[in-house]
Amino acid sequence: MVESTGSDPARRASDRGRYGRLSRERVLAGALELVDREGLSALSMRRLGAELDVEAMALYRYAAGKDALLDGLVEALYLELAGRLAAGPGADDDAASWRTELHRIARATYEVCMAHPHVVPLLTTRMLAVPLARRPLAVLKDHERVLGLLRRAGLDDAGTAALFRAFTAWLLGYISVELRPMVDNPDEEDPAFRLGLHRMPPQDLPELRRTAPALSERGGAEGLAAGLDALLDRFARPAEEQASP
């Protein structure tokens, strides 16, 4: 054990901080709270240790390094999603259609991501770095949940894979577009100056300047649902029609 130094003899390189003894759940919750408050750039083992009032070395018992901590943030988001789905309306409705359940998953994912916008980039960047089998179990269970619903739609392997990719791309792409910063100067009251339209040459970007005010408004869960319906119609309707008597 590392002996404590300085004016605080009670501090040791242990995992007992201001919240009592740490656990993986406490570490991830602390990381999520820090990132929610200050963004991903604020996250480091040293900074998180200070937040939890433990030595940074104590955190390595629960996350092997910065990458593991980032994967843990993805895990925390999907665990929150699973909890929301389990507790939300329709959770006990075994008769709900596969379409209804996909919409419920999409909306819950949107709500969780809007609550933790600084973590959302990791849903893409970490998935690009981590092979399927090494993703957090909470992520794999979400994949399993969606794939099971697509099987209920009567799709074969190829159709299931195609719709799974399309569903994932639409959901994460829509959320990413929703979270793109649009406001150039939040202190400006005039919409044009607020968006910084004066920075865009009108002769080169007439359509972007014209559409920017509308683009600055979020599409919300309603826009997500409308696009999802169009996607499901495109990929799944042939299978539904084939299955109809």
Secondary structure, DSSP 8 states (H G I E B T S, - for coil): -----TT-TT--SSSEETTEE--HHHHHHHHHHHHHHH-GGG--HHHHHHHHTS-GGGGGGT-SSHHHHHHHHHHHHHHHHHHHHHHSTTTT-TT--HHHHHHHHHHHHHHHHHHSGGGTTHHHHHHHHS-GGGS-HHHHHHHHHHHHHHHHTT--HHHHHHHHHHHHHHHHHHHHHHTS---S-TT--SHHHHHTGGGS-TTT-HHHHHHHHHHTS--HHHHHHHHHHHHHHHHHHHHHHHH--
